[in-house]
């Protein structure tokens, strides 16, 4: 099989446009509108997002996580995901509670960048979500010492069997596992356009509740 030249891989984006007069005055409303459109268009795993953090070493790290909730109509407003607090991303956020999220929906030729301050959600919120997870995923949260070195896959399998035996019925939420909420202070909506002259509309929070809308050069 011949692999095409990476330099020649390109796609012309011509599906839509985005103007300053077309977006909502509140970027969280704009996010809700685009997210609902992505779901309606059948975008695979539209809730998958890249989470970028910075640890104590100053080295950035990025990985895919899944958006599990967002609330913009009432406080606290923000985007929520769940993970192991002792993972690398959890350790990063304990040191630097600022992060960046990125959604990319190639079907719609769109991406959204979101930056803000991150904090843990309440124990009650984490408990409520954990209770909705499939049992195997609940056991997995106990079994995986996320980001730690394993001797082999067999070690993980043995831990899974251990916790499956320990919790015969209801599986409690591990104390090291729960949710984070990013409260945005910067969002950017990117709509692909022809000739790489893309539309980029940014929102930056000025003061406590005033959003400054600007068009950025592609």
C-alpha positions in Angstrom: 0.0 0.0 0.0 1.4 3.4 -1.0 1.1 6.1 1.6 0.3 9.5 0.1 2.5 12.4 0.8 1.5 14.0 4.1 2.3 17.4 2.7 -0.3 16.9 0.0 -3.1 15.9 2.4 -5.5 18.8 2.5 -9.2 19.6 2.4 -11.0 22.8 1.3 -13.5 23.9 3.9 -16.6 25.4 2.2 -19.6 24.4 4.3 -20.4 27.5 6.2 -19.3 30.9 7.4 -19.4 32.7 10.7 -19.8 36.5 11.2 -19.8 38.7 14.2 -23.4 39.6 13.7 -24.4 35.9 13.6 -23.1 34.8 17.0 -24.9 35.0 20.4 -23.8 37.8 22.7 -23.1 35.1 25.4 -20.5 32.6 24.2 -21.9 29.9 26.4 -25.2 30.2 24.5 -23.2 30.0 21.3 -21.5 26.9 22.5 -24.9 25.3 23.3 -26.1 26.1 19.8 -23.1 24.6 18.1 -23.1 21.5 20.4 -26.7 20.8 19.7 -26.1 21.2 15.9 -23.2 18.7 16.2 -25.5 16.2 17.9 -28.2 16.7 15.4 -25.7 16.2 12.5 -24.7 12.9 14.0 -21.1 13.9 14.7 -19.4 10.8 16.3 -18.7 11.4 20.0 -19.4 15.1 19.7 -18.7 15.3 23.4 -15.0 14.3 23.0 -12.6 17.1 23.8 -8.9 17.6 24.1 -7.9 18.7 27.6 -4.6 20.5 27.9 -2.9 21.0 31.3 0.5 22.1 32.6 2.3 20.4 35.4 4.8 21.5 37.9 7.6 21.0 35.4 6.0 23.4 33.0 5.6 20.8 30.3 2.1 20.8 28.7 0.1 17.6 28.4 -3.0 16.9 26.3 -5.4 14.0 26.1 -9.0 13.3 25.0 -11.7 13.3 27.7 -15.5 13.3 27.4 -17.7 16.2 28.3 -20.4 14.9 30.6 -22.3 18.0 31.6 -22.5 21.7 31.0 -24.6 24.2 32.6 -24.9 27.8 31.3 -28.3 28.8 32.5 -27.6 28.7 36.2 -24.5 28.8 38.5 -22.0 27.4 38.5 -21.7 27.8 34.7 -19.1 25.6 33.1 -18.1 22.3 31.4 -17.7 19.1 33.4 -15.8 15.9 33.0 -14.8 13.1 35.3 -11.5 11.3 35.9 -9.0 10.0 38.4 -7.8 12.8 40.7 -4.4 11.1 41.0 -3.8 10.8 37.3 -1.3 13.1 35.5 -4.0 15.6 34.6 -5.3 15.6 38.1 -1.8 16.2 39.4 -1.4 19.0 36.9 -4.6 20.7 37.9 -3.7 20.5 41.6 -0.6 22.7 40.7 -2.0 24.8 37.9 -5.8 25.0 38.0 -6.0 26.6 34.5 -6.7 24.4 31.5 -7.7 24.6 27.8 -10.4 22.5 26.0 -10.7 21.9 22.3 -13.6 20.4 20.4 -13.1 19.5 16.7 -16.0 18.5 14.5 -14.6 17.9 11.0 -18.0 16.9 9.6 -19.1 20.5 10.2 -15.6 22.0 9.7 -15.7 23.6 13.1 -13.7 23.7 16.3 -14.2 25.5 19.6 -11.3 26.5 21.9 -12.2 27.1 25.6 -9.9 28.3 28.4 -10.6 28.9 32.0 -10.2 28.0 35.7 -10.8 24.5 36.8 -12.1 23.2 40.2 -13.5 20.0 41.5 -17.3 19.6 41.4 -19.0 18.7 44.6 -18.9 15.2 46.1 -22.7 15.0 45.6 -22.3 15.7 41.8 -19.6 13.1 41.5 -21.7 10.6 43.4 -24.7 11.2 41.2 -22.7 10.7 38.0 -20.8 7.7 39.2 -24.1 6.0 40.0 -25.1 6.2 36.4 -22.0 4.5 35.0 -22.1 0.8 33.9 -20.8 -1.5 36.6 -17.7 -2.5 34.6 -16.7 1.2 34.4 -17.3 1.6 38.1 -15.0 -1.3 38.9 -12.5 0.1 36.4 -12.3 3.3 38.4 -11.2 1.3 41.4 -8.9 -1.1 39.5 -6.8 1.4 37.5 -4.1 3.4 39.3 -4.3 5.8 36.4 -1.0 7.1 35.0 1.1 4.8 37.2 3.5 2.2 35.7 2.2 -1.4 35.5 4.3 -4.5 35.3 1.9 -6.0 32.8 -1.7 -6.2 31.6 -2.1 -9.1 34.0 -1.6 -6.8 36.9 -4.6 -4.7 35.8 -6.7 -7.7 35.2 -6.0 -9.0 38.6 -6.9 -5.7 40.2 -10.2 -5.7 38.3 -11.0 -9.2 39.6 -10.1 -8.1 43.1 -12.5 -5.2 43.2 -15.2 -7.1 41.3 -15.1 -9.6 44.1 -15.0 -6.9 46.8 -18.1 -5.1 45.5 -20.7 -7.8 44.9 -23.6 -5.3 44.8 -23.5 -1.5 44.7 -20.1 0.0 43.8 -19.2 3.1 45.8 -17.4 6.0 44.2 -13.7 5.8 44.8 -12.4 8.8 46.9 -9.7 9.4 44.3 -12.3 9.7 41.4 -14.6 12.6 40.6 -15.5 15.5 38.4 -13.9 18.8 37.4 -15.6 21.9 36.1 -13.9 24.5 33.8 -15.4 27.9 34.1 -14.5 29.7 30.9 -13.0 33.2 30.6 -12.0 32.8 26.9 -13.8 31.0 24.0 -13.0 30.9 20.3 -15.3 29.6 17.6 -13.6 28.5 14.4 -15.5 27.9 11.1 -13.4 26.5 8.3 -13.4 28.6 5.1 -11.9 28.2 1.6 -8.3 29.1 0.9 -7.5 28.7 4.7 -9.1 32.1 5.3 -11.1 30.7 8.2 -13.6 32.6 10.4 -12.4 33.0 14.0 -14.7 34.7 16.5 -13.3 35.1 20.0 -14.9 36.0 23.3 -12.9 37.3 26.2 -14.4 37.9 29.7 -13.9 41.5 30.8 -14.7 42.1 34.4 -17.2 39.7 36.0 -19.8 39.4 33.2 -19.0 41.4 30.1 -17.8 39.5 27.1 -15.7 41.2 24.5 -16.3 39.8 21.0 -13.5 40.1 18.4 -12.7 38.7 14.9 -9.3 37.1 14.7 -7.1 36.7 11.6 -7.0 33.1 10.5 
